[in-house]
Amino acid sequence: MRNFGEWLASPWRRSALAALAGALPVFAFPAPSVWWFAYVALVPWIVLIRSAPTGKRAAYDGWAGGFGYMVAVHHWLFPSLNVFIFVIGALLGALWAPWGWLVRRFLSGVPGPGRGLAALVVLPSGWLMVELVRSWQGLGGPWGMLGSSQWQVEPALRLASVGGVWLLSFLVVAVNVSLAVLVSVRESRVPAVAGIVVTAAATSAAWVWSPRPDTDGRVRMAVVQPGVIEGADQRFAREEQLTRQLVGRHLDLIVWGESSVGYDLGDRPDLARRIAALSRATGADILVNVDARRSDKPGIYKSSVLVGPNGLTGDRYDKMRLVPFGEYIPARRFLGWATSVGRAAGEDRRRGTEQVVMNVGHGLRVGPMVCFESAFPDMSRHLAEDGADVLVAQSSTSSFQHSWAPEQHASLAALRAAETGRPMVHATLTGVSAVYGPSGERLGPWAGTSDSEAVVYDIPLAHGVTPYVRYGDWPVHGSLVVLALWCAAEGLRAVRLRRPAPEPRVPPARTVHESPARPGR
């Protein structure tokens, strides 16, 4: 043990170990999907940080671990970003530096029962602040949030309907903190076990209390996935061929994937007429996705466009949250060099200004999202508030076909469905396409990355409002309150420590006759 401590004395070796420890949670996400590993994956990182000799060193351990975490959950971006992914990992990894300092502040030495129990609230709150900041679209969005690793666990999906993915992240970190104390601080095992029991009790209470979606109807929808096909014209022809196979299937809506049409339909009325003919033949509207320079305004947009039997219906949603570097380059004047080291956007896409709920006939209202917008819980929540019966995400991960990205992306729809109590369709060009019911349960088969097919799904509808839709991101707001109260308590404590102690009172001297001495007499 002493030799290991000497080995850790090297800052570089310690940082490398922290980066490896921070990368461990990636195995809880698809494709490995070892969901239970999320509850222990942070333990080595936490144990390492609590052993840091100083708060500054603990912050460095947090930074290095955050670097490992960000690179691991985004490793599939390497073909596009090349070495720039390590720059992004280092910049965003710095968000975990304050969290590392907090871990040492609460868990170093032998934490007493009070400090140990406080750690179970403050440290998960600190983690949520990291996820909140990095969830900003300009910093890459909320891909790889720790709670999203629980997408296939039914009890976790029930909790997501109460507090969203934020609540799942909070609970996963709380369990990791308890286990880290349990294995590393023998004297604090009682509060650690108590913390696990409290977490389990709170989870069970939420499980019992949270309302289940009431299904009140079904719709039939189809996803058209052409597969990897080079060229916009060839891809359109394959989509057309697959859609013809759906004639007579009594569908309510057909969904094509992201960038399924490579031309603006205002410029190519012939394509609009061909899609309208498919709509008439199948008896269903078709939701396509156009990635092209618009004919009615400047710039390139990615847009969900609804086509009915009579042509364009006028319903259109322009993608609002663009993928950094993939669809635009932040501060292009300074970071435009990224195009020379990877497949970064040569021209910035334009943003839409508002979300849209489309009426596709048969009384069915759908809320479209495009690509990684399905990673943002607030977008699906607002669509549910606006009356969407079904959430739809049109995506394409063809650039990352042989990585973990397609399955990771498809898994996010399960969480969005559970949070909102609305079924969700995840339709892609090249897989993985998937559909989930209003409780986040998987419906039917996935269309994998090697498939080129049209798949029909019978989808149960549900109405009502989940606690998450009603109350929003309350775990985040609660965490902000926790950290504010802790900062206030620390401030008061610092003031008391700096306040000089009162001088001791000296009793007046007395004469031999027991009367106070009077100077000068």
SEMAR-485046 format. One record per residue (C-alpha): x, y, z; residue in one letter. Coordinates in pm, 1 decimal, padded with zeros to 6 digits. Layout:
BEGIN
(voba (X; Y; Z); A)
...
//
This chain:
BEGIN
(voba (00000.0; 00000.0; 00000.0); M)
(voba (00289.0; 00231.1; 00080.8); R)
(voba (00444.9; 00165.2; -00261.0); N)
(voba (00112.2; 00243.4; -00427.8); F)
(voba (00093.0; 00569.6; -00234.0); G)
(voba (00440.6; 00660.5; -00355.3); E)
(voba (00337.2; 00572.5; -00711.2); W)
(voba (00035.6; 00802.5; -00679.3); L)
(voba (00258.2; 01085.6; -00561.5); A)
(voba (00333.6; 01161.0; -00927.2); S)
(voba (00075.8; 01417.0; -01050.2); P)
(voba (00080.6; 01271.1; -01400.7); W)
(voba (00023.6; 00914.1; -01287.2); R)
(voba (-00250.8; 01026.0; -01052.7); R)
(voba (-00421.9; 01224.2; -01330.5); S)
(voba (-00400.0; 00926.8; -01566.6); A)
(voba (-00559.6; 00702.4; -01303.7); L)
(voba (-00833.5; 00960.9; -01244.2); A)
(voba (-00904.9; 00977.9; -01618.6); A)
(voba (-00937.9; 00598.9; -01635.2); L)
(voba (-01165.1; 00596.8; -01330.3); A)
(voba (-01380.6; 00872.2; -01479.7); G)
(voba (-01422.2; 00671.5; -01801.1); A)
(voba (-01565.2; 00362.9; -01628.1); L)
(voba (-01935.2; 00465.6; -01642.8); P)
(voba (-01931.9; 00436.0; -02023.3); V)
(voba (-01995.2; 00061.6; -01988.3); F)
(voba (-02335.8; 00132.6; -01833.7); A)
(voba (-02449.1; 00293.8; -02160.2); F)
(voba (-02529.5; 00120.9; -02489.4); P)
(voba (-02387.7; -00075.3; -02657.6); A)
(voba (-02260.8; -00266.3; -02349.6); P)
(voba (-02570.6; -00149.8; -02152.8); S)
(voba (-02453.3; -00296.3; -01821.7); V)
(voba (-02704.8; -00073.4; -01642.0); W)
(voba (-02625.2; -00190.5; -01286.9); W)
(voba (-02260.5; -00092.1; -01333.0); F)
(voba (-02363.9; 00274.6; -01313.5); A)
(voba (-02427.4; 00229.7; -00939.4); Y)
(voba (-02064.6; 00132.7; -00869.2); V)
(voba (-01874.7; 00291.8; -01159.2); A)
(voba (-01799.6; 00618.6; -00975.8); L)
(voba (-01665.5; 00447.8; -00662.3); V)
(voba (-01297.3; 00422.3; -00775.4); P)
(voba (-01300.8; 00787.0; -00883.6); W)
(voba (-01457.1; 00904.0; -00555.5); I)
(voba (-01214.2; 00695.6; -00346.7); V)
(voba (-00919.6; 00839.2; -00539.1); L)
(voba (-01039.6; 01197.9; -00493.2); I)
(voba (-01099.2; 01160.0; -00117.6); R)
(voba (-00737.1; 01050.1; -00079.4); S)
(voba (-00605.9; 01370.5; -00237.1); A)
(voba (-00358.8; 01548.3; -00006.6); P)
(voba (-00503.8; 01894.6; -00078.2); T)
(voba (-00821.1; 02051.2; -00210.5); G)
(voba (-00629.9; 02171.1; -00516.3); K)
(voba (-00517.3; 01816.6; -00595.4); R)
(voba (-00877.2; 01694.2; -00550.7); A)
(voba (-00992.3; 01953.7; -00804.5); A)
(voba (-00731.0; 01826.0; -01050.2); Y)
(voba (-00856.2; 01468.9; -00990.8); D)
(voba (-01207.9; 01587.7; -01064.5); G)
(voba (-01089.7; 01759.8; -01381.3); W)
(voba (-00895.0; 01454.8; -01502.5); A)
(voba (-01187.1; 01223.7; -01426.5); G)
(voba (-01425.5; 01456.6; -01607.0); G)
(voba (-01193.1; 01449.3; -01907.1); F)
(voba (-01202.4; 01068.9; -01905.2); G)
(voba (-01581.8; 01067.3; -01870.8); Y)
(voba (-01642.9; 01310.0; -02158.2); M)
(voba (-01400.2; 01141.4; -02397.7); V)
(voba (-01539.6; 00796.7; -02314.7); A)
(voba (-01908.7; 00877.8; -02367.6); V)
(voba (-01826.2; 01070.3; -02687.9); H)
(voba (-01547.2; 00844.0; -02819.6); H)
(voba (-01749.5; 00766.1; -03133.0); W)
(voba (-01701.3; 01128.5; -03242.3); L)
(voba (-01329.7; 01070.2; -03301.6); F)
(voba (-01365.2; 01003.5; -03679.3); P)
(voba (-01537.7; 01340.5; -03718.6); S)
(voba (-01349.4; 01556.7; -03469.1); L)
(voba (-01014.7; 01378.4; -03465.9); N)
(voba (-00782.4; 01514.5; -03195.0); V)
(voba (-01026.1; 01799.3; -03128.8); F)
(voba (-01230.6; 01558.8; -02915.7); I)
(voba (-00950.9; 01565.5; -02658.0); F)
(voba (-00958.5; 01945.9; -02654.4); V)
(voba (-01334.5; 01937.3; -02593.1); I)
(voba (-01287.4; 01668.7; -02327.3); G)
(voba (-01031.1; 01882.1; -02145.9); A)
(voba (-01246.7; 02195.3; -02159.1); L)
(voba (-01568.3; 02027.7; -02044.2); L)
(voba (-01386.1; 01801.8; -01800.0); G)
(voba (-01295.4; 02114.7; -01604.7); A)
(voba (-01660.6; 02132.1; -01496.5); L)
(voba (-01587.8; 01843.5; -01258.4); W)
(voba (-01302.7; 02026.7; -01082.4); A)
(voba (-01535.2; 02191.6; -00823.6); P)
(voba (-01709.0; 01857.2; -00776.0); W)
(voba (-01373.4; 01695.6; -00700.8); G)
(voba (-01304.7; 01961.9; -00440.3); W)
(voba (-01647.7; 01894.7; -00286.5); L)
(voba (-01580.4; 01520.1; -00267.3); V)
(voba (-01264.3; 01576.0; -00065.3); R)
(voba (-01434.7; 01839.6; 00149.1); R)
(voba (-01701.6; 01591.2; 00260.0); F)
(voba (-01526.3; 01254.8; 00248.5); L)
(voba (-01161.4; 01311.7; 00341.4); S)
(voba (-01033.0; 01167.1; 00666.4); G)
(voba (-01301.4; 01003.7; 00878.3); V)
(voba (-01630.7; 01182.0; 00804.0); P)
(voba (-01870.4; 01182.2; 01097.0); G)
(voba (-02237.5; 01087.4; 01063.6); P)
(voba (-02342.5; 01445.6; 00991.0); G)
(voba (-02080.0; 01503.1; 00722.4); R)
(voba (-02143.7; 01160.4; 00571.6); G)
(voba (-02517.9; 01212.0; 00545.5); L)
(voba (-02471.1; 01564.8; 00408.4); A)
(voba (-02244.3; 01419.8; 00139.1); A)
(voba (-02534.7; 01205.3; 00015.8); L)
(voba (-02723.9; 01522.2; -00070.8); V)
(voba (-02455.0; 01777.1; -00155.2); V)
(voba (-02237.6; 01559.9; -00383.7); L)
(voba (-02526.1; 01441.9; -00606.1); P)
(voba (-02644.2; 01804.8; -00617.4); S)
(voba (-02299.4; 01911.1; -00732.1); G)
(voba (-02302.2; 01643.9; -01001.1); W)
(voba (-02637.5; 01772.0; -01127.6); L)
(voba (-02490.1; 02120.3; -01159.0); M)
(voba (-02218.1; 01978.6; -01382.5); V)
(voba (-02478.3; 01805.0; -01597.8); E)
(voba (-02689.3; 02120.4; -01606.6); L)
(voba (-02404.4; 02337.0; -01735.3); V)
(voba (-02279.9; 02091.0; -01994.0); R)
(voba (-02638.1; 02032.1; -02111.9); S)
(voba (-02636.9; 02377.0; -02266.2); W)
(voba (-02661.2; 02326.1; -02640.1); Q)
(voba (-02358.0; 02546.1; -02701.3); G)
(voba (-02142.4; 02307.2; -02496.7); L)
(voba (-02257.8; 01996.6; -02679.6); G)
(voba (-02586.1; 01914.5; -02509.4); G)
(voba (-02685.2; 01651.5; -02253.7); P)
(voba (-02551.2; 01343.3; -02429.4); W)
(voba (-02423.3; 01087.5; -02179.5); G)
(voba (-02606.6; 01208.9; -01869.8); M)
(voba (-02545.6; 00946.1; -01603.9); L)
(voba (-02915.2; 00882.5; -01542.7); G)
(voba (-02974.7; 00797.5; -01908.6); S)
(voba (-02786.1; 00471.4; -01854.8); S)
(voba (-03104.3; 00342.6; -01685.7); Q)
(voba (-03315.3; 00355.3; -02001.7); W)
(voba (-03409.8; -00013.8; -01990.2); Q)
(voba (-03483.6; -00045.5; -01615.7); V)
(voba (-03857.9; -00031.6; -01548.3); E)
(voba (-03837.8; 00112.6; -01192.4); P)
(voba (-03597.7; 00379.8; -01316.0); A)
(voba (-03834.6; 00472.5; -01598.6); L)
(voba (-04110.6; 00516.9; -01342.2); R)
(voba (-03885.3; 00754.3; -01149.3); L)
(voba (-03811.0; 00941.6; -01471.5); A)
(voba (-04182.4; 01023.0; -01495.8); S)
(voba (-04147.1; 01192.6; -01155.1); V)
(voba (-03822.2; 01386.7; -01189.7); G)
(voba (-03685.3; 01318.8; -01535.2); G)
(voba (-03337.3; 01195.3; -01610.1); V)
(voba (-03215.1; 01447.0; -01349.6); W)
(voba (-03366.0; 01245.2; -01065.0); L)
(voba (-03204.2; 00927.6; -01197.3); L)
(voba (-02861.8; 01094.1; -01209.7); S)
(voba (-02906.4; 01221.9; -00854.0); F)
(voba (-02994.1; 00877.1; -00718.2); L)
(voba (-02716.7; 00698.0; -00908.9); V)
(voba (-02455.0; 00938.6; -00769.1); V)
(voba (-02600.9; 00907.9; -00416.5); A)
(voba (-02563.4; 00529.1; -00427.5); V)
(voba (-02205.0; 00561.2; -00554.3); N)
(voba (-02118.3; 00800.7; -00271.3); V)
(voba (-02264.9; 00560.9; -00012.2); S)
(voba (-02070.8; 00267.0; -00153.0); L)
(voba (-01747.0; 00467.9; -00168.8); A)
(voba (-01779.6; 00552.3; 00202.2); V)
(voba (-01876.0; 00193.6; 00279.5); L)
(voba (-01562.1; 00046.3; 00122.0); V)
(voba (-01310.1; 00312.5; 00222.1); S)
(voba (-01407.6; 00443.9; 00566.4); V)
(voba (-01473.1; 00167.5; 00818.3); R)
(voba (-01577.3; 00409.7; 01091.5); E)
(voba (-01850.6; 00560.9; 00870.1); S)
(voba (-02017.2; 00243.9; 00753.8); R)
(voba (-02332.1; 00304.2; 00958.4); V)
(voba (-02421.2; 00636.0; 00790.6); P)
(voba (-02323.6; 00484.9; 00454.5); A)
(voba (-02565.5; 00197.2; 00501.7); V)
(voba (-02825.4; 00441.7; 00629.5); A)
(voba (-02781.3; 00645.6; 00313.6); G)
(voba (-02839.5; 00341.2; 00093.8); I)
(voba (-03150.7; 00251.9; 00295.1); V)
(voba (-03286.7; 00607.6; 00269.7); V)
(voba (-03222.0; 00614.5; -00105.1); T)
(voba (-03397.3; 00280.0; -00148.4); A)
(voba (-03692.0; 00397.2; 00064.5); A)
(voba (-03728.9; 00720.5; -00133.1); A)
(voba (-03708.9; 00527.6; -00459.1); T)
(voba (-03972.9; 00281.1; -00342.9); S)
(voba (-04202.7; 00561.9; -00229.5); A)
(voba (-04173.2; 00733.7; -00567.4); A)
(voba (-04237.3; 00400.1; -00738.5); W)
(voba (-04559.4; 00348.7; -00542.2); V)
(voba (-04677.9; 00709.0; -00565.7); W)
(voba (-04597.2; 00793.7; -00926.8); S)
(voba (-04903.3; 00762.7; -01153.2); P)
(voba (-04901.0; 00518.6; -01442.3); R)
(voba (-05008.1; 00641.9; -01787.4); P)
(voba (-05364.4; 00546.4; -01874.9); D)
(voba (-05382.5; 00418.2; -02231.7); T)
(voba (-05690.2; 00522.8; -02425.0); D)
(voba (-05641.7; 00423.8; -02784.7); G)
(voba (-05392.9; 00297.4; -03039.6); R)
(voba (-05241.9; 00422.0; -03362.2); V)
(voba (-05048.8; 00244.2; -03632.9); R)
(voba (-04732.4; 00406.7; -03761.2); M)
(voba (-04450.5; 00297.2; -03988.9); A)
(voba (-04081.7; 00381.3; -03992.4); V)
(voba (-03900.3; 00377.6; -04326.6); V)
(voba (-03526.6; 00307.8; -04288.7); Q)
(voba (-03344.8; 00290.5; -04625.5); P)
(voba (-03001.1; 00197.7; -04488.5); G)
(voba (-02662.1; 00324.4; -04599.0); V)
(voba (-02708.3; 00451.9; -04955.4); I)
(voba (-02481.9; 00703.5; -05123.7); E)
(voba (-02650.0; 00987.7; -05309.3); G)
(voba (-02969.9; 01180.0; -05237.0); A)
(voba (-03150.0; 01052.2; -05549.8); D)
(voba (-03066.3; 00687.2; -05482.5); Q)
(voba (-03173.0; 00721.8; -05118.3); R)
(voba (-03503.8; 00880.6; -05217.9); F)
(voba (-03571.4; 00600.0; -05462.4); A)
(voba (-03515.4; 00337.6; -05192.2); R)
(voba (-03742.9; 00524.5; -04950.2); E)
(voba (-04007.4; 00541.6; -05220.7); E)
(voba (-03974.3; 00167.6; -05284.9); Q)
(voba (-04004.3; 00077.5; -04916.5); L)
(voba (-04302.7; 00309.2; -04867.7); T)
(voba (-04493.7; 00139.0; -05149.8); R)
(voba (-04470.7; -00183.0; -04948.9); Q)
(voba (-04693.8; -00019.0; -04686.2); L)
(voba (-05000.4; 00003.9; -04910.4); V)
(voba (-05299.0; -00159.6; -04742.6); G)
(voba (-05146.0; -00157.2; -04391.2); R)
(voba (-05404.3; 00092.5; -04256.2); H)
(voba (-05151.8; 00341.3; -04122.2); L)
(voba (-05201.7; 00671.0; -03941.3); D)
(voba (-04855.4; 00812.5; -04020.2); L)
(voba (-04535.7; 00716.0; -04203.8); I)
(voba (-04205.2; 00858.5; -04079.5); V)
(voba (-03885.4; 00890.4; -04280.7); W)
(voba (-03549.6; 00960.5; -04114.5); G)
(voba (-03334.7; 01271.6; -04088.7); E)
(voba (-03207.2; 01411.0; -04419.2); S)
(voba (-03433.7; 01166.6; -04602.9); S)
(voba (-03491.3; 01430.4; -04873.1); V)
(voba (-03184.8; 01613.0; -04999.1); G)
(voba (-03366.1; 01891.6; -05182.3); Y)
(voba (-03600.6; 02169.0; -05078.8); D)
(voba (-03946.1; 02057.5; -05187.7); L)
(voba (-04027.6; 02411.1; -05298.2); G)
(voba (-03748.4; 02382.9; -05553.2); D)
(voba (-03837.6; 02025.3; -05644.9); R)
(voba (-04217.1; 02004.8; -05683.5); P)
(voba (-04167.5; 01674.8; -05868.7); D)
(voba (-04043.6; 01514.3; -05547.3); L)
(voba (-04333.5; 01665.5; -05350.8); A)
(voba (-04576.9; 01512.8; -05604.2); R)
(voba (-04410.5; 01169.9; -05571.5); R)
(voba (-04440.2; 01180.0; -05192.0); I)
(voba (-04803.0; 01295.3; -05217.1); A)
(voba (-04873.0; 00998.9; -05447.3); A)
(voba (-04730.1; 00766.0; -05182.3); L)
(voba (-04954.0; 00932.2; -04923.6); S)
(voba (-05262.4; 00869.1; -05138.3); R)
(voba (-05163.4; 00507.8; -05199.1); A)
(voba (-05099.1; 00429.2; -04832.7); T)
(voba (-05378.9; 00643.4; -04690.2); G)
(voba (-05141.9; 00815.8; -04445.3); A)
(voba (-04953.4; 01142.7; -04424.3); D)
(voba (-04575.3; 01113.0; -04456.7); I)
(voba (-04335.5; 01303.3; -04231.4); L)
(voba (-04011.1; 01353.7; -04423.0); V)
(voba (-03698.6; 01545.9; -04327.3); N)
(voba (-03538.9; 01794.9; -04562.9); V)
(voba (-03171.7; 01890.7; -04534.9); D)
(voba (-03123.0; 02157.5; -04799.5); A)
(voba (-03094.6; 02524.0; -04880.4); R)
(voba (-03443.1; 02670.8; -04853.9); R)
(voba (-03611.3; 02829.5; -05153.0); S)
(voba (-03804.2; 03088.6; -04949.5); D)
(voba (-03523.6; 03220.7; -04724.8); K)
(voba (-03144.0; 03215.7; -04717.0); P)
(voba (-02944.3; 02937.3; -04558.3); G)
(voba (-02951.0; 02560.6; -04507.2); I)
(voba (-03211.0; 02417.2; -04269.3); Y)
(voba (-03293.0; 02073.0; -04137.3); K)
(voba (-03669.8; 02055.3; -04136.0); S)
(voba (-03946.0; 01808.2; -04057.4); S)
(voba (-04199.5; 01852.3; -04335.9); V)
(voba (-04545.0; 01692.9; -04350.0); L)
(voba (-04677.5; 01576.9; -04686.9); V)
(voba (-05038.1; 01466.4; -04734.6); G)
(voba (-05235.0; 01322.7; -05027.9); P)
(voba (-05272.3; 01670.3; -05177.5); N)
(voba (-04906.4; 01767.7; -05136.1); G)
(voba (-04736.2; 01985.3; -04877.8); L)
(voba (-04968.1; 02047.3; -04581.9); T)
(voba (-04783.2; 02359.5; -04466.6); G)
(voba (-04672.4; 02195.8; -04141.3); D)
(voba (-04298.7; 02241.2; -04097.8); R)
(voba (-04056.0; 02230.8; -03807.6); Y)
(voba (-03705.5; 02374.0; -03846.9); D)
(voba (-03445.7; 02220.1; -03620.0); K)
(voba (-03366.1; 02454.0; -03331.0); M)
(voba (-03071.9; 02292.9; -03152.1); R)
(voba (-02785.8; 02219.8; -03385.0); L)
(voba (-02497.0; 01980.1; -03327.3); V)
(voba (-02179.8; 02177.7; -03247.7); P)
(voba (-01914.2; 02122.8; -03515.8); F)
(voba (-02140.0; 01874.3; -03698.1); G)
(voba (-02395.3; 02134.3; -03811.9); E)
(voba (-02226.7; 02458.1; -03714.2); Y)
(voba (-01895.6; 02568.5; -03570.3); I)
(voba (-01916.1; 02779.5; -03252.3); P)
(voba (-01716.7; 03099.7; -03288.6); A)
(voba (-01621.8; 02998.2; -03642.9); R)
(voba (-01384.1; 03292.1; -03669.4); R)
(voba (-01160.6; 03134.2; -03405.2); F)
(voba (-01245.2; 02762.6; -03434.8); L)
(voba (-01292.9; 02731.4; -03808.5); G)
(voba (-00964.5; 02540.3; -03826.8); W)
(voba (-01160.2; 02238.9; -03695.2); A)
(voba (-01269.8; 02173.3; -04055.4); T)
(voba (-00908.8; 02088.9; -04142.4); S)
(voba (-00870.3; 01815.2; -03879.2); V)
(voba (-01210.8; 01645.3; -03900.8); G)
(voba (-01549.8; 01634.8; -04069.7); R)
(voba (-01675.6; 01960.2; -03917.8); A)
(voba (-01948.8; 02165.3; -04085.2); A)
(voba (-01824.7; 02358.6; -04385.0); G)
(voba (-02125.6; 02594.1; -04359.9); E)
(voba (-02340.3; 02665.8; -04056.0); D)
(voba (-02699.8; 02542.6; -04065.6); R)
(voba (-02970.8; 02792.5; -03970.0); R)
(voba (-03184.8; 02748.3; -03658.1); R)
(voba (-03558.9; 02731.7; -03624.5); G)
(voba (-03733.2; 02957.7; -03376.1); T)
(voba (-04011.5; 02750.4; -03218.9); E)
(voba (-04135.6; 02399.1; -03162.1); Q)
(voba (-04433.8; 02273.2; -03359.5); V)
(voba (-04712.2; 02021.5; -03296.7); V)
(voba (-04855.6; 01883.0; -03621.1); M)
(voba (-05206.6; 01750.1; -03680.8); N)
(voba (-05155.9; 01450.6; -03909.6); V)
(voba (-05522.5; 01355.6; -03940.8); G)
(voba (-05735.3; 01097.9; -03759.8); H)
(voba (-05720.4; 01331.3; -03459.2); G)
(voba (-05351.4; 01247.5; -03409.9); L)
(voba (-05107.4; 01520.7; -03305.7); R)
(voba (-04732.3; 01458.9; -03325.1); V)
(voba (-04438.4; 01658.1; -03192.9); G)
(voba (-04129.6; 01631.5; -03416.8); P)
(voba (-03768.0; 01666.4; -03310.4); M)
(voba (-03456.2; 01626.6; -03521.8); V)
(voba (-03143.3; 01427.6; -03438.3); C)
(voba (-02986.7; 01494.5; -03098.3); F)
(voba (-03276.7; 01715.5; -02990.7); E)
(voba (-03412.5; 01392.2; -02842.6); S)
(voba (-03135.4; 01418.9; -02581.8); A)
(voba (-03292.6; 01737.6; -02438.9); F)
(voba (-03566.0; 01650.4; -02186.1); P)
(voba (-03711.4; 02000.6; -02192.3); D)
(voba (-03798.0; 01980.5; -02563.4); M)
(voba (-04010.3; 01666.4; -02531.4); S)
(voba (-04169.3; 01804.5; -02212.8); R)
(voba (-04279.7; 02121.8; -02392.7); H)
(voba (-04422.6; 01919.5; -02681.2); L)
(voba (-04628.3; 01714.5; -02433.6); A)
(voba (-04747.6; 02036.8; -02272.1); E)
(voba (-04850.5; 02163.9; -02615.7); D)
(voba (-05073.1; 01862.0; -02675.9); G)
(voba (-04859.6; 01613.4; -02871.0); A)
(voba (-04999.3; 01258.6; -02861.5); D)
(voba (-04682.9; 01103.0; -03003.5); V)
(voba (-04323.6; 01228.7; -02997.4); L)
(voba (-04117.3; 01173.3; -03311.9); V)
(voba (-03741.0; 01204.9; -03353.3); A)
(voba (-03592.1; 01189.7; -03703.6); Q)
(voba (-03226.0; 01100.3; -03693.5); S)
(voba (-02925.5; 00984.6; -03891.7); S)
(voba (-02610.5; 00842.2; -03738.1); T)
(voba (-02463.3; 00706.9; -04061.3); S)
(voba (-02130.8; 00878.0; -03989.1); S)
(voba (-02099.1; 00662.0; -03677.0); F)
(voba (-02247.8; 00342.7; -03816.7); Q)
(voba (-02007.8; 00095.7; -03657.4); H)
(voba (-01989.4; 00258.0; -03314.1); S)
(voba (-02198.6; 00268.0; -02997.8); W)
(voba (-02369.0; 00591.3; -03108.4); A)
(voba (-02675.9; 00448.0; -03290.9); P)
(voba (-02783.8; 00238.2; -02992.2); E)
(voba (-02709.4; 00518.9; -02746.4); Q)
(voba (-02921.5; 00755.1; -02952.2); H)
(voba (-03210.9; 00509.7; -02980.2); A)
(voba (-03209.2; 00451.3; -02603.5); S)
(voba (-03275.7; 00819.0; -02530.3); L)
(voba (-03627.3; 00789.1; -02670.8); A)
(voba (-03720.8; 00547.2; -02390.7); A)
(voba (-03643.9; 00815.0; -02130.9); L)
(voba (-03828.5; 01088.9; -02320.1); R)
(voba (-04134.7; 00863.0; -02345.2); A)
(voba (-04127.7; 00775.5; -01974.5); A)
(voba (-04075.4; 01138.3; -01868.9); E)
(voba (-04372.8; 01265.4; -02065.8); T)
(voba (-04608.5; 00967.8; -02061.8); G)
(voba (-04619.8; 00985.2; -02442.5); R)
(voba (-04502.7; 00717.1; -02687.1); P)
(voba (-04199.9; 00806.7; -02893.1); M)
(voba (-04087.0; 00705.7; -03240.7); V)
(voba (-03714.2; 00722.3; -03318.0); H)
(voba (-03681.9; 00699.1; -03698.5); A)
(voba (-03340.0; 00690.9; -03862.0); T)
(voba (-03191.6; 00659.8; -04207.5); L)
(voba (-02946.0; 00384.0; -04122.4); T)
(voba (-03043.4; 00247.9; -03778.7); G)
(voba (-03103.0; 00205.8; -03498.7); V)
(voba (-03475.7; 00287.0; -03532.2); S)
(voba (-03696.6; 00212.7; -03232.2); A)
(voba (-04038.5; 00283.5; -03082.0); V)
(voba (-04129.2; 00306.6; -02712.8); Y)
(voba (-04462.5; 00310.9; -02534.9); G)
(voba (-04586.0; 00579.9; -02293.1); P)
(voba (-04407.9; 00414.7; -01997.6); S)
(voba (-04079.8; 00390.8; -02187.4); G)
(voba (-04130.4; 00022.7; -02268.0); E)
(voba (-03991.4; -00101.9; -02595.0); R)
(voba (-04248.2; -00177.4; -02867.1); L)
(voba (-04166.6; -00424.2; -03139.4); G)
(voba (-03822.8; -00486.7; -03287.2); P)
(voba (-03540.2; -00243.1; -03337.1); W)
(voba (-03434.7; -00181.1; -03696.1); A)
(voba (-03060.1; -00232.1; -03674.0); G)
(voba (-02773.7; -00067.2; -03857.4); T)
(voba (-02763.4; -00342.7; -04119.7); S)
(voba (-03136.2; -00325.0; -04200.1); D)
(voba (-03309.5; -00159.6; -04494.5); S)
(voba (-03680.7; -00195.6; -04431.7); E)
(voba (-04016.5; -00045.6; -04348.1); A)
(voba (-04143.1; -00149.2; -04004.1); V)
(voba (-04500.9; -00109.2; -03879.5); V)
(voba (-04574.4; -00047.8; -03510.5); Y)
(voba (-04901.9; -00059.1; -03318.2); D)
(voba (-04858.0; 00215.2; -03060.0); I)
(voba (-05072.9; 00265.6; -02748.5); P)
(voba (-05168.6; 00625.6; -02674.7); L)
(voba (-05186.8; 00774.2; -02326.8); A)
(voba (-05303.9; 01103.8; -02186.4); H)
(voba (-05274.5; 01278.2; -01855.7); G)
(voba (-04979.6; 01471.2; -01715.9); V)
(voba (-04676.4; 01314.6; -01551.9); T)
(voba (-04521.5; 01484.8; -01245.8); P)
(voba (-04216.2; 01566.7; -01457.0); Y)
(voba (-04423.4; 01745.5; -01721.4); V)
(voba (-04620.0; 01926.1; -01451.5); R)
(voba (-04330.6; 02033.2; -01226.8); Y)
(voba (-04037.7; 02034.8; -01468.7); G)
(voba (-03675.0; 02006.9; -01363.1); D)
(voba (-03744.9; 02018.6; -00989.9); W)
(voba (-03444.0; 01797.8; -00898.0); P)
(voba (-03220.1; 02062.5; -01052.8); V)
(voba (-03394.7; 02341.7; -00863.4); H)
(voba (-03372.8; 02140.5; -00541.2); G)
(voba (-03001.7; 02083.1; -00597.2); S)
(voba (-02948.6; 02456.1; -00645.5); L)
(voba (-03122.3; 02517.7; -00311.7); V)
(voba (-02908.4; 02251.6; -00140.6); V)
(voba (-02585.8; 02404.0; -00268.7); L)
(voba (-02701.2; 02756.6; -00181.4); A)
(voba (-02782.5; 02650.5; 00175.2); L)
(voba (-02449.6; 02473.0; 00207.4); W)
(voba (-02261.4; 02777.9; 00078.9); C)
(voba (-02452.4; 02997.7; 00326.2); A)
(voba (-02367.1; 02761.6; 00612.1); A)
(voba (-02001.1; 02757.8; 00509.2); E)
(voba (-02001.5; 03136.7; 00493.2); G)
(voba (-02144.9; 03167.4; 00845.4); L)
(voba (-01893.3; 02915.7; 00970.7); R)
(voba (-01606.7; 03112.4; 00815.9); A)
(voba (-01734.0; 03433.9; 00974.8); V)
(voba (-01744.3; 03269.9; 01317.6); R)
(voba (-01390.4; 03138.6; 01277.8); L)
(voba (-01258.8; 03482.9; 01178.8); R)
(voba (-01435.9; 03664.5; 01461.9); R)
(voba (-01184.9; 03741.9; 01742.4); P)
(voba (-01254.2; 03574.6; 02072.4); A)
(voba (-01373.4; 03811.9; 02348.4); P)
(voba (-01106.7; 03914.4; 02600.0); E)
(voba (-01149.1; 03745.9; 02938.5); P)
(voba (-01296.6; 03967.9; 03209.1); R)
(voba (-01051.4; 04046.1; 03488.4); V)
(voba (-01218.6; 04089.7; 03828.4); P)
(voba (-01130.1; 04416.1; 04002.9); P)
(voba (-00866.6; 04401.3; 04274.2); A)
(voba (-00994.0; 04414.2; 04633.3); R)
(voba (-00848.6; 04566.4; 04948.6); T)
(voba (-00796.1; 04386.1; 05275.2); V)
(voba (-01137.8; 04515.0; 05382.3); H)
(voba (-01301.5; 04333.1; 05086.2); E)
(voba (-01387.8; 04654.3; 04906.6); S)
(voba (-01279.2; 04728.6; 04551.4); P)
(voba (-00949.9; 04901.7; 04517.6); A)
(voba (-00969.0; 05263.4; 04421.7); R)
(voba (-00668.7; 05380.3; 04229.4); P)
(voba (-00515.2; 05689.4; 04366.2); G)
(voba (-00619.4; 05634.3; 04727.7); R)
//
